[in-house]
């Protein structure tokens, strides 16, 4: 299985100050995410964004859902795109600066800082972020998969940012990460991420299988991928 990082040795994030990585100013939260990603291939941060801002994104998404702006999500791209309800049951809305300004600002500011820090430290060559809002109705799920598309290595780093108020463990809907070092048969040895509002999950697009468990209430996130030109 091909690792996301290039062959040449990256400069470890701990070698830099908390405010700069190769001239890129970053906050402590982003520095910690880059460090965790470099060491283990994933990073999880609760309260990545203050409540006022993620609630604005959630309200925006909720209004668009009520207006019927979301579409059933499918598999593949372009001519290969197809709906497979038995694999994934979510609905999605791709970001647009006019239609989703709150979500777009989050991508342009917080996630742009993360992209720059990942590039500065790990030489990933990330040049853009493609993203959509995703809603899973009660009972919907997404079977185990990886995010890198067949025939393309452009997707390098995946991200999910959760917008769910008052989420409890009994609500379900966890993101399940299956690190490559854990055998596939050891299904009980997976990482479970509760989709509580303000939580950010970052992981490799090519080598981190993951799944979404069914929930008892609607589950909302902003999800996407940092892409390279490869």
LUMVOGU-295840 format. One record per atom (N, C-alpha, C): residue number from 1; residue in one letter; x, y, z. Coordinates in steps of 0.1 Angstrom, whole numbers, plus 5000, padded with zeros to 4 digits. Layout:
NODE   i aa   xx   yy   zz
NODE NUM  A    X    Y    Z
...
***
This chain:
NODE   i aa   xx   yy   zz
NODE   1  X 5008 4988 5000
NODE   1  X 5000 5000 5000
NODE   1  X 5009 5013 5000
NODE   2  X 5006 5022 4991
NODE   2  X 5015 5034 4990
NODE   2  X 5011 5044 5001
NODE   3  X 5022 5049 5007
NODE   3  X 5020 5059 5018
NODE   3  X 5018 5072 5011
NODE   4  X 5011 5081 5018
NODE   4  X 5008 5094 5013
NODE   4  X 5021 5103 5011
NODE   5  X 5030 5102 5021
NODE   5  X 5041 5111 5021
NODE   5  X 5051 5108 5010
NODE   6  X 5058 5118 5004
NODE   6  X 5068 5115 4994
NODE   6  X 5080 5108 5000
NODE   7  X 5089 5103 4991
NODE   7  X 5101 5096 4995
NODE   7  X 5110 5104 5004
NODE   8  X 5113 5116 5000
NODE   8  X 5123 5124 5007
NODE   8  X 5118 5127 5021
NODE   9  X 5127 5128 5031
NODE   9  X 5123 5129 5045
NODE   9  X 5117 5143 5047
NODE  10  X 5105 5143 5053
NODE  10  X 5099 5156 5056
NODE  10  X 5106 5162 5069
NODE  11  X 5104 5175 5070
NODE  11  X 5109 5181 5083
NODE  11  X 5098 5180 5093
NODE  12  X 5101 5174 5104
NODE  12  X 5091 5171 5114
NODE  12  X 5085 5184 5120
NODE  13  X 5072 5185 5122
NODE  13  X 5066 5198 5127
NODE  13  X 5072 5202 5140
NODE  14  X 5077 5193 5149
NODE  14  X 5082 5197 5162
NODE  14  X 5095 5205 5161
NODE  15  X 5101 5205 5149
NODE  15  X 5113 5213 5147
NODE  15  X 5110 5228 5145
NODE  16  X 5098 5232 5144
NODE  16  X 5094 5245 5142
NODE  16  X 5087 5251 5155
NODE  17  X 5086 5264 5155
NODE  17  X 5079 5271 5166
NODE  17  X 5064 5269 5164
NODE  18  X 5057 5273 5174
NODE  18  X 5042 5271 5174
NODE  18  X 5036 5281 5165
NODE  19  X 5043 5291 5160
NODE  19  X 5037 5302 5152
NODE  19  X 5041 5302 5137
NODE  20  X 5052 5294 5134
NODE  20  X 5057 5294 5120
NODE  20  X 5062 5281 5116
NODE  21  X 5058 5276 5104
NODE  21  X 5064 5265 5098
NODE  21  X 5068 5269 5084
NODE  22  X 5081 5270 5082
NODE  22  X 5087 5275 5069
NODE  22  X 5080 5288 5065
NODE  23  X 5079 5297 5075
NODE  23  X 5073 5310 5072
NODE  23  X 5058 5311 5072
NODE  24  X 5051 5300 5073
NODE  24  X 5037 5300 5074
NODE  24  X 5032 5301 5088
NODE  25  X 5025 5311 5091
NODE  25  X 5020 5313 5105
NODE  25  X 5008 5304 5108
NODE  26  X 5010 5297 5119
NODE  26  X 4999 5287 5122
NODE  26  X 4996 5288 5137
NODE  27  X 4984 5284 5141
NODE  27  X 4981 5283 5155
NODE  27  X 4985 5270 5161
NODE  28  X 4984 5269 5174
NODE  28  X 4988 5256 5181
NODE  28  X 4980 5245 5177
NODE  29  X 4966 5247 5175
NODE  29  X 4957 5236 5171
NODE  29  X 4962 5230 5157
NODE  30  X 4965 5239 5148
NODE  30  X 4969 5234 5135
NODE  30  X 4983 5227 5136
NODE  31  X 4992 5232 5143
NODE  31  X 5005 5226 5145
NODE  31  X 5003 5212 5151
NODE  32  X 4994 5210 5161
NODE  32  X 4992 5197 5166
NODE  32  X 4986 5187 5156
NODE  33  X 4977 5192 5148
NODE  33  X 4971 5184 5138
NODE  33  X 4982 5179 5128
NODE  34  X 4991 5188 5123
NODE  34  X 5001 5184 5114
NODE  34  X 5011 5174 5121
NODE  35  X 5014 5176 5133
NODE  35  X 5023 5167 5140
NODE  35  X 5017 5153 5141
NODE  36  X 5004 5152 5145
NODE  36  X 4997 5139 5146
NODE  36  X 4996 5133 5133
NODE  37  X 4993 5140 5123
NODE  37  X 4992 5134 5109
NODE  37  X 5005 5129 5104
NODE  38  X 5016 5136 5107
NODE  38  X 5029 5132 5103
NODE  38  X 5033 5119 5110
NODE  39  X 5029 5117 5123
NODE  39  X 5034 5106 5131
NODE  39  X 5025 5094 5129
NODE  40  X 5012 5095 5127
NODE  40  X 5003 5084 5127
NODE  40  X 4993 5083 5115
NODE  41  X 4993 5093 5107
NODE  41  X 4984 5092 5095
NODE  41  X 4970 5098 5097
NODE  42  X 4967 5102 5109
NODE  42  X 4954 5108 5112
NODE  42  X 4955 5118 5124
NODE  43  X 4945 5127 5125
NODE  43  X 4945 5136 5136
NODE  43  X 4930 5139 5139
NODE  44  X 4927 5140 5152
NODE  44  X 4913 5143 5156
NODE  44  X 4914 5155 5166
NODE  45  X 4906 5165 5164
NODE  45  X 4906 5177 5173
NODE  45  X 4892 5181 5176
NODE  46  X 4888 5180 5189
NODE  46  X 4876 5186 5193
NODE  46  X 4877 5201 5195
NODE  47  X 4865 5208 5193
NODE  47  X 4865 5222 5195
NODE  47  X 4875 5229 5186
NODE  48  X 4877 5224 5173
NODE  48  X 4886 5231 5164
NODE  48  X 4882 5245 5161
NODE  49  X 4869 5247 5160
NODE  49  X 4863 5260 5157
NODE  49  X 4853 5264 5168
NODE  50  X 4853 5277 5171
NODE  50  X 4844 5281 5182
NODE  50  X 4829 5279 5178
NODE  51  X 4821 5277 5188
NODE  51  X 4807 5273 5186
NODE  51  X 4799 5283 5177
NODE  52  X 4801 5295 5179
NODE  52  X 4794 5305 5171
NODE  52  X 4796 5303 5156
NODE  53  X 4808 5300 5152
NODE  53  X 4811 5298 5138
NODE  53  X 4806 5285 5132
NODE  54  X 4807 5274 5140
NODE  54  X 4802 5262 5134
NODE  54  X 4787 5261 5134
NODE  55  X 4781 5268 5144
NODE  55  X 4766 5269 5144
NODE  55  X 4761 5276 5132
NODE  56  X 4768 5287 5128
NODE  56  X 4765 5294 5116
NODE  56  X 4765 5285 5103
NODE  57  X 4775 5277 5102
NODE  57  X 4776 5267 5091
NODE  57  X 4765 5257 5092
NODE  58  X 4761 5253 5104
NODE  58  X 4750 5243 5106
NODE  58  X 4737 5249 5102
NODE  59  X 4735 5262 5106
NODE  59  X 4722 5268 5102
NODE  59  X 4721 5270 5087
NODE  60  X 4732 5274 5081
NODE  60  X 4732 5276 5066
NODE  60  X 4729 5262 5059
NODE  61  X 4735 5252 5064
NODE  61  X 4732 5239 5058
NODE  61  X 4718 5234 5060
NODE  62  X 4713 5237 5072
NODE  62  X 4699 5233 5075
NODE  62  X 4689 5240 5066
NODE  63  X 4691 5253 5064
NODE  63  X 4682 5260 5055
NODE  63  X 4682 5255 5041
NODE  64  X 4694 5252 5036
NODE  64  X 4696 5247 5023
NODE  64  X 4690 5233 5021
NODE  65  X 4690 5225 5032
NODE  65  X 4684 5212 5032
NODE  65  X 4669 5213 5031
NODE  66  X 4663 5223 5038
NODE  66  X 4649 5225 5038
NODE  66  X 4644 5230 5024
NODE  67  X 4653 5237 5017
NODE  67  X 4650 5242 5004
NODE  67  X 4652 5232 4993
NODE  68  X 4657 5220 4996
NODE  68  X 4659 5210 4987
NODE  68  X 4671 5211 4978
NODE  69  X 4682 5218 4984
NODE  69  X 4694 5220 4976
NODE  69  X 4703 5208 4976
NODE  70  X 4702 5199 4985
NODE  70  X 4710 5187 4986
NODE  70  X 4706 5176 4976
NODE  71  X 4716 5168 4971
NODE  71  X 4713 5157 4962
NODE  71  X 4718 5144 4967
NODE  72  X 4712 5133 4963
NODE  72  X 4717 5120 4968
NODE  72  X 4731 5118 4963
NODE  73  X 4740 5114 4972
NODE  73  X 4754 5112 4969
NODE  73  X 4756 5099 4962
NODE  74  X 4766 5098 4954
NODE  74  X 4769 5086 4946
NODE  74  X 4784 5082 4947
NODE  75  X 4788 5073 4939
NODE  75  X 4801 5068 4939
NODE  75  X 4808 5071 4926
NODE  76  X 4821 5073 4926
NODE  76  X 4828 5076 4913
NODE  76  X 4827 5090 4908
NODE  77  X 4832 5092 4897
NODE  77  X 4832 5106 4891
NODE  77  X 4828 5105 4876
NODE  78  X 4823 5117 4872
NODE  78  X 4819 5119 4858
NODE  78  X 4811 5107 4852
NODE  79  X 4816 5100 4842
NODE  79  X 4808 5090 4835
NODE  79  X 4807 5077 4844
NODE  80  X 4816 5076 4854
NODE  80  X 4816 5065 4863
NODE  80  X 4807 5067 4875
NODE  81  X 4801 5079 4877
NODE  81  X 4793 5082 4888
NODE  81  X 4780 5074 4888
NODE  82  X 4777 5068 4900
NODE  82  X 4765 5060 4901
NODE  82  X 4760 5060 4916
NODE  83  X 4747 5059 4917
NODE  83  X 4741 5058 4930
NODE  83  X 4741 5044 4935
NODE  84  X 4746 5042 4948
NODE  84  X 4746 5028 4954
NODE  84  X 4741 5030 4968
NODE  85  X 4728 5029 4970
NODE  85  X 4722 5031 4983
NODE  85  X 4727 5021 4994
NODE  86  X 4731 5009 4989
NODE  86  X 4735 4999 4999
NODE  86  X 4749 5002 5004
NODE  87  X 4757 5011 4997
NODE  87  X 4770 5015 5002
NODE  87  X 4770 5028 5009
NODE  88  X 4763 5038 5004
NODE  88  X 4763 5051 5010
NODE  88  X 4749 5057 5009
NODE  89  X 4745 5063 5020
NODE  89  X 4731 5068 5021
NODE  89  X 4730 5083 5024
NODE  90  X 4741 5091 5022
NODE  90  X 4740 5105 5025
NODE  90  X 4736 5113 5013
NODE  91  X 4733 5126 5016
NODE  91  X 4730 5136 5006
NODE  91  X 4740 5147 5007
NODE  92  X 4744 5153 4995
NODE  92  X 4755 5163 4995
NODE  92  X 4752 5175 4988
NODE  93  X 4759 5186 4991
NODE  93  X 4758 5199 4984
NODE  93  X 4772 5204 4983
NODE  94  X 4777 5205 4971
NODE  94  X 4791 5210 4969
NODE  94  X 4791 5225 4972
NODE  95  X 4802 5230 4978
NODE  95  X 4803 5244 4982
NODE  95  X 4804 5253 4971
NODE  96  X 4798 5265 4973
NODE  96  X 4797 5276 4963
NODE  96  X 4798 5289 4972
NODE  97  X 4807 5298 4968
NODE  97  X 4808 5310 4976
NODE  97  X 4795 5318 4978
NODE  98  X 4786 5317 4968
NODE  98  X 4774 5325 4969
NODE  98  X 4763 5317 4977
NODE  99  X 4762 5304 4975
NODE  99  X 4752 5297 4981
NODE  99  X 4755 5293 4996
NODE 100  X 4768 5290 4998
NODE 100  X 4773 5286 5012
NODE 100  X 4784 5295 5017
NODE 101  X 4781 5307 5019
NODE 101  X 4792 5317 5023
NODE 101  X 4799 5313 5037
NODE 102  X 4791 5309 5047
NODE 102  X 4797 5305 5060
NODE 102  X 4807 5294 5058
NODE 103  X 4802 5283 5051
NODE 103  X 4811 5271 5049
NODE 103  X 4823 5275 5041
NODE 104  X 4821 5283 5031
NODE 104  X 4832 5287 5022
NODE 104  X 4842 5295 5029
NODE 105  X 4838 5304 5039
NODE 105  X 4848 5311 5047
NODE 105  X 4856 5302 5055
NODE 106  X 4850 5292 5061
NODE 106  X 4858 5282 5069
NODE 106  X 4868 5275 5060
NODE 107  X 4865 5272 5048
NODE 107  X 4875 5265 5039
NODE 107  X 4886 5275 5035
NODE 108  X 4882 5288 5032
NODE 108  X 4892 5298 5028
NODE 108  X 4901 5303 5039
NODE 109  X 4897 5302 5051
NODE 109  X 4905 5307 5062
NODE 109  X 4911 5295 5070
NODE 110  X 4903 5288 5078
NODE 110  X 4909 5278 5087
NODE 110  X 4916 5267 5079
NODE 111  X 4908 5262 5069
NODE 111  X 4914 5250 5062
NODE 111  X 4925 5254 5052
NODE 112  X 4925 5267 5048
NODE 112  X 4936 5271 5040
NODE 112  X 4949 5272 5048
NODE 113  X 4948 5276 5061
NODE 113  X 4959 5276 5070
NODE 113  X 4964 5262 5072
NODE 114  X 4955 5252 5073
NODE 114  X 4959 5238 5075
NODE 114  X 4966 5233 5063
NODE 115  X 4961 5236 5051
NODE 115  X 4967 5232 5038
NODE 115  X 4981 5237 5037
NODE 116  X 4983 5250 5040
NODE 116  X 4997 5256 5040
NODE 116  X 5006 5250 5049
NODE 117  X 5001 5247 5061
NODE 117  X 5010 5240 5072
NODE 117  X 5014 5226 5068
NODE 118  X 5004 5218 5062
NODE 118  X 5008 5205 5058
NODE 118  X 5018 5205 5047
NODE 119  X 5016 5215 5037
NODE 119  X 5026 5216 5027
NODE 119  X 5040 5220 5032
NODE 120  X 5040 5230 5041
NODE 120  X 5053 5235 5046
NODE 120  X 5061 5224 5053
NODE 121  X 5054 5216 5061
NODE 121  X 5060 5206 5069
NODE 121  X 5063 5193 5062
NODE 122  X 5053 5188 5054
NODE 122  X 5053 5174 5048
NODE 122  X 5055 5174 5033
NODE 123  X 5056 5185 5027
NODE 123  X 5059 5185 5012
NODE 123  X 5048 5177 5004
NODE 124  X 5036 5179 5007
NODE 124  X 5025 5171 5001
NODE 124  X 5021 5177 4987
NODE 125  X 5024 5190 4984
NODE 125  X 5020 5195 4972
NODE 125  X 5005 5198 4970
NODE 126  X 4999 5201 4981
NODE 126  X 4984 5203 4981
NODE 126  X 4982 5217 4976
NODE 127  X 4973 5218 4966
NODE 127  X 4970 5231 4960
NODE 127  X 4956 5235 4960
NODE 128  X 4947 5226 4963
NODE 128  X 4933 5230 4964
NODE 128  X 4925 5221 4973
NODE 129  X 4913 5225 4977
NODE 129  X 4904 5217 4986
NODE 129  X 4891 5216 4979
NODE 130  X 4886 5204 4977
NODE 130  X 4872 5202 4972
NODE 130  X 4864 5197 4983
NODE 131  X 4852 5203 4985
NODE 131  X 4844 5200 4997
NODE 131  X 4829 5201 4994
NODE 132  X 4822 5194 5002
NODE 132  X 4807 5195 5002
NODE 132  X 4802 5193 5016
NODE 133  X 4790 5199 5018
NODE 133  X 4782 5196 5030
NODE 133  X 4775 5182 5028
NODE 134  X 4775 5175 5039
NODE 134  X 4769 5161 5038
NODE 134  X 4759 5159 5049
NODE 135  X 4747 5154 5046
NODE 135  X 4737 5151 5056
NODE 135  X 4733 5136 5054
NODE 136  X 4734 5129 5066
NODE 136  X 4730 5115 5067
NODE 136  X 4716 5115 5074
NODE 137  X 4705 5112 5067
NODE 137  X 4693 5110 5074
NODE 137  X 4694 5099 5085
NODE 138  X 4685 5098 5094
NODE 138  X 4685 5088 5104
NODE 138  X 4685 5074 5097
NODE 139  X 4695 5065 5102
NODE 139  X 4696 5052 5096
NODE 139  X 4705 5051 5085
NODE 140  X 4710 5062 5079
NODE 140  X 4719 5062 5067
NODE 140  X 4733 5059 5072
NODE 141  X 4741 5053 5063
NODE 141  X 4755 5050 5066
NODE 141  X 4763 5051 5054
NODE 142  X 4776 5048 5056
NODE 142  X 4786 5047 5044
NODE 142  X 4795 5035 5047
NODE 143  X 4795 5025 5039
NODE 143  X 4803 5013 5041
NODE 143  X 4818 5017 5040
NODE 144  X 4826 5008 5045
NODE 144  X 4840 5009 5046
NODE 144  X 4846 5012 5032
NODE 145  X 4855 5022 5031
NODE 145  X 4861 5026 5018
NODE 145  X 4873 5035 5020
NODE 146  X 4880 5039 5010
NODE 146  X 4890 5049 5010
NODE 146  X 4886 5060 5000
NODE 147  X 4891 5072 5002
NODE 147  X 4886 5084 4995
NODE 147  X 4893 5086 4981
NODE 148  X 4905 5080 4980
NODE 148  X 4912 5082 4967
NODE 148  X 4904 5075 4956
NODE 149  X 4901 5082 4945
NODE 149  X 4894 5076 4934
NODE 149  X 4902 5067 4926
NODE 150  X 4896 5057 4920
NODE 150  X 4903 5048 4911
NODE 150  X 4909 5055 4899
NODE 151  X 4921 5053 4896
NODE 151  X 4928 5060 4885
NODE 151  X 4933 5074 4887
NODE 152  X 4932 5078 4899
NODE 152  X 4937 5092 4902
NODE 152  X 4943 5092 4916
NODE 153  X 4955 5099 4918
NODE 153  X 4961 5100 4931
NODE 153  X 4960 5114 4936
NODE 154  X 4951 5122 4930
NODE 154  X 4950 5136 4934
NODE 154  X 4946 5139 4948
NODE 155  X 4936 5131 4953
NODE 155  X 4932 5133 4967
NODE 155  X 4943 5127 4976
NODE 156  X 4948 5136 4985
NODE 156  X 4959 5132 4994
NODE 156  X 4955 5132 5008
NODE 157  X 4947 5142 5013
NODE 157  X 4944 5143 5027
NODE 157  X 4929 5145 5028
NODE 158  X 4922 5137 5036
NODE 158  X 4907 5138 5037
NODE 158  X 4904 5145 5051
NODE 159  X 4893 5152 5051
NODE 159  X 4889 5159 5063
NODE 159  X 4874 5159 5065
NODE 160  X 4869 5158 5077
NODE 160  X 4855 5159 5080
NODE 160  X 4854 5168 5092
NODE 161  X 4845 5178 5091
NODE 161  X 4843 5187 5102
NODE 161  X 4828 5186 5106
NODE 162  X 4825 5184 5118
NODE 162  X 4811 5181 5122
NODE 162  X 4804 5193 5128
NODE 163  X 4791 5193 5125
NODE 163  X 4782 5204 5127
NODE 163  X 4770 5201 5135
NODE 164  X 4771 5191 5144
NODE 164  X 4759 5185 5151
NODE 164  X 4759 5190 5166
NODE 165  X 4748 5196 5169
NODE 165  X 4746 5202 5183
NODE 165  X 4742 5191 5192
NODE 166  X 4748 5191 5204
NODE 166  X 4744 5182 5215
NODE 166  X 4745 5167 5212
NODE 167  X 4754 5163 5204
NODE 167  X 4755 5149 5199
NODE 167  X 4760 5141 5211
NODE 168  X 4753 5129 5213
NODE 168  X 4757 5120 5224
NODE 168  X 4761 5106 5218
NODE 169  X 4768 5099 5226
NODE 169  X 4772 5086 5221
NODE 169  X 4761 5077 5217
NODE 170  X 4749 5078 5224
NODE 170  X 4737 5070 5221
NODE 170  X 4731 5074 5207
NODE 171  X 4735 5085 5202
NODE 171  X 4730 5089 5188
NODE 171  X 4736 5082 5177
NODE 172  X 4748 5075 5179
NODE 172  X 4755 5068 5169
NODE 172  X 4762 5077 5159
NODE 173  X 4762 5072 5146
NODE 173  X 4768 5081 5136
NODE 173  X 4783 5083 5136
NODE 174  X 4790 5074 5143
NODE 174  X 4805 5076 5145
NODE 174  X 4812 5074 5131
NODE 175  X 4823 5082 5130
NODE 175  X 4832 5079 5119
NODE 175  X 4842 5068 5124
NODE 176  X 4843 5057 5117
NODE 176  X 4852 5046 5121
NODE 176  X 4864 5047 5112
NODE 177  X 4876 5048 5118
NODE 177  X 4888 5048 5111
NODE 177  X 4895 5035 5113
NODE 178  X 4901 5029 5103
NODE 178  X 4908 5016 5103
NODE 178  X 4922 5018 5099
NODE 179  X 4931 5022 5109
NODE 179  X 4945 5024 5105
NODE 179  X 4951 5012 5098
NODE 180  X 4960 5014 5088
NODE 180  X 4965 5003 5081
NODE 180  X 4973 4993 5089
NODE 181  X 4978 4997 5101
NODE 181  X 4986 4988 5109
NODE 181  X 4977 4978 5116
NODE 182  X 4964 4980 5117
NODE 182  X 4955 4971 5123
NODE 182  X 4949 4961 5113
NODE 183  X 4950 4948 5115
NODE 183  X 4945 4938 5105
NODE 183  X 4930 4940 5102
NODE 184  X 4926 4939 5090
NODE 184  X 4912 4940 5086
NODE 184  X 4903 4931 5095
NODE 185  X 4908 4919 5098
NODE 185  X 4899 4910 5106
NODE 185  X 4897 4915 5120
NODE 186  X 4905 4924 5125
NODE 186  X 4904 4929 5139
NODE 186  X 4894 4940 5139
NODE 187  X 4881 4938 5136
NODE 187  X 4872 4948 5134
NODE 187  X 4869 4956 5147
NODE 188  X 4872 4950 5158
NODE 188  X 4869 4957 5171
NODE 188  X 4880 4967 5174
NODE 189  X 4892 4966 5167
NODE 189  X 4903 4975 5170
NODE 189  X 4903 4987 5160
NODE 190  X 4892 4995 5160
NODE 190  X 4891 5006 5151
NODE 190  X 4889 5019 5160
NODE 191  X 4892 5030 5154
NODE 191  X 4890 5043 5160
NODE 191  X 4876 5048 5158
NODE 192  X 4869 5052 5168
NODE 192  X 4856 5057 5167
NODE 192  X 4856 5072 5170
NODE 193  X 4851 5080 5161
NODE 193  X 4850 5095 5162
NODE 193  X 4836 5099 5163
NODE 194  X 4832 5105 5174
NODE 194  X 4818 5110 5176
NODE 194  X 4817 5123 5168
NODE 195  X 4806 5124 5160
NODE 195  X 4805 5136 5151
NODE 195  X 4799 5148 5159
NODE 196  X 4805 5151 5170
NODE 196  X 4800 5163 5178
NODE 196  X 4804 5176 5171
NODE 197  X 4796 5186 5172
NODE 197  X 4798 5199 5166
NODE 197  X 4812 5205 5170
NODE 198  X 4820 5209 5161
NODE 198  X 4833 5215 5163
NODE 198  X 4844 5205 5162
NODE 199  X 4841 5192 5160
NODE 199  X 4852 5182 5159
NODE 199  X 4857 5181 5145
NODE 200  X 4870 5181 5143
NODE 200  X 4877 5180 5130
NODE 200  X 4884 5166 5130
NODE 201  X 4883 5159 5119
NODE 201  X 4890 5146 5117
NODE 201  X 4898 5148 5104
NODE 202  X 4911 5145 5104
NODE 202  X 4920 5146 5093
NODE 202  X 4927 5133 5091
NODE 203  X 4927 5127 5079
NODE 203  X 4933 5114 5077
NODE 203  X 4937 5112 5062
NODE 204  X 4946 5102 5059
NODE 204  X 4950 5100 5046
NODE 204  X 4940 5095 5037
NODE 205  X 4939 5101 5025
NODE 205  X 4928 5097 5015
NODE 205  X 4931 5083 5009
NODE 206  X 4943 5079 5007
NODE 206  X 4947 5067 5000
NODE 206  X 4948 5055 5009
NODE 207  X 4952 5057 5022
NODE 207  X 4956 5046 5030
NODE 207  X 4949 5045 5043
NODE 208  X 4937 5052 5045
NODE 208  X 4930 5051 5057
NODE 208  X 4915 5047 5054
NODE 209  X 4913 5034 5054
NODE 209  X 4899 5030 5052
NODE 209  X 4890 5035 5064
NODE 210  X 4878 5039 5060
NODE 210  X 4869 5044 5071
NODE 210  X 4854 5042 5067
NODE 211  X 4846 5043 5076
NODE 211  X 4831 5041 5074
NODE 211  X 4824 5050 5083
NODE 212  X 4811 5052 5080
NODE 212  X 4802 5060 5088
NODE 212  X 4790 5051 5093
NODE 213  X 4789 5050 5106
NODE 213  X 4778 5042 5112
NODE 213  X 4765 5049 5112
NODE 214  X 4754 5042 5111
NODE 214  X 4740 5048 5112
NODE 214  X 4738 5056 5124
NODE 215  X 4730 5066 5124
NODE 215  X 4727 5074 5135
NODE 215  X 4712 5074 5137
NODE 216  X 4707 5078 5149
NODE 216  X 4693 5079 5152
NODE 216  X 4687 5093 5149
NODE 217  X 4696 5102 5145
NODE 217  X 4691 5116 5141
NODE 217  X 4699 5121 5129
NODE 218  X 4695 5131 5123
NODE 218  X 4702 5136 5111
NODE 218  X 4717 5140 5115
NODE 219  X 4726 5136 5107
NODE 219  X 4740 5138 5110
NODE 219  X 4746 5148 5099
NODE 220  X 4752 5159 5103
NODE 220  X 4757 5169 5094
NODE 220  X 4772 5171 5095
NODE 221  X 4778 5173 5083
NODE 221  X 4793 5176 5083
NODE 221  X 4796 5184 5071
NODE 222  X 4808 5190 5072
NODE 222  X 4815 5195 5060
NODE 222  X 4827 5185 5057
NODE 223  X 4827 5179 5045
NODE 223  X 4837 5169 5042
NODE 223  X 4844 5172 5029
NODE 224  X 4856 5168 5028
NODE 224  X 4863 5171 5016
NODE 224  X 4877 5165 5016
NODE 225  X 4885 5170 5006
NODE 225  X 4899 5164 5003
NODE 225  X 4908 5175 4999
NODE 226  X 4920 5176 5005
NODE 226  X 4931 5184 4999
NODE 226  X 4936 5176 4988
NODE 227  X 4938 5183 4976
NODE 227  X 4943 5176 4964
NODE 227  X 4956 5181 4960
NODE 228  X 4964 5172 4953
NODE 228  X 4976 5176 4946
NODE 228  X 4973 5176 4932
NODE 229  X 4983 5179 4924
NODE 229  X 4982 5179 4909
NODE 229  X 4985 5165 4903
NODE 230  X 4989 5156 4911
NODE 230  X 4992 5142 4906
NODE 230  X 4980 5135 4901
***
